[in-house]
Structures are given as C-alpha cells and as structure tokens.
Amino acid sequence: MSQQELAQRLGVSRLTVRAIESASPSVSIGTVFEAAVIVGIPLLADDRKELDQLATSIAAITRVLPERARRRRRKVDDNF
C-alpha cells in the first residue's frame, strides 16, 4: 500500500503518514492506531477476536460519555 493510499483511507495528508512512519510525536495516537489497524498491525491484542472484543468494550464505555467528548466517526475503507 502506498503512502497516498493509506493517507486517503485515513483521511489525512501523505505528510501525516510520513510522520507516522518516522514516529513523530506530533501525530495523534488515534490516527496512529487507525493506521495500524488498516495495515494489520495489532497494537492492543494478539489476534483479531481479542481485538474485536476490546473494540466492543470501548464502544460500550464511550456510549456513556457526553456527546461533546465523542469524536465523529469516519467510515474507514479497510477492504483490501
């Protein structure tokens, strides 16, 4: 996957993808996590099932947060 393709799927610039690759602390952790998921790098779990369970738990927690604390979700195209 090219930097440009990853940038488009993340909804960021190619420069942001380069910053992720160089471990720049200026990139938001959420963007780094999204990039890792898209390219198939597990950060929080050893397998997909465990990661899905974790995502479900996090979703349940965020539902109780006030609306202003939630980020609007972008549809991420991770079908490759």
N, C-alpha and C positions, 0 to 999 in steps of 0.2 A: 504494500500500500504506500502510495507516495505521501509526502508531507501535505500536499494540496488536497488530496482525497481525505486524509484524516482531518485536516482543518475544516473542510466542508461538512463532514459528518459531526464534528464537534460544535460547529457554528462559531469558529474563531478564525483568526488570521494564520497564515503559514508561519509568520514570525513567532506566534504563540506556540505552535508545535515545535519549532526550533528551540524555544525557551524550555519547553518540557524536556526535550532530548538532552539539553545541557544542564538539567536540574536547577534551573533558575528559581530562586525563592519568590520571584515576583508573580508566578503563575498560581492561581487559586487552586487549593487542594481538590476542590470538586472537579475542576477541569482535568487535573492530573488523573483522578480516579476514573472519570468518564473515558479518557483516552486509554487507560489501562484495560478497561473492560472491552472497549472496541477492538483493541489489538490482541485480546485474550490473555492478559497478564493478571493472574489472581493476586490481589493485594490483601484481602481480608479473610480468605478461606482457601482450603486446599483443593476443593472441587466445586463444580457448578451447583450441585444440590445444596451444599452448605452455604454457598454464596446467595442462592435464591432464598433460603431460609433467613439469612441475615437481612436481605433486602425487604422481605416481608415484615420482619420485626421492626426495622427502621421506619417503614411506611406506617405501621401502626402507631409508633411513637409520634411521628410528625403530624398525624391527623389530629392530635390533641393540642398542637401548638397553635397560637393565634395566626390568623391569615397573614398578617404582615411579616411573620417570621418565616413563611414558606416561600420558596422560590418557584416561579412559574416553570412548569416542566416543558422542555422542548422534546419533540419526537426525535429520537436518535435512530438513524438507519444503520443497524448493525447486521444486516443480512448480506453476507458476502460469501 
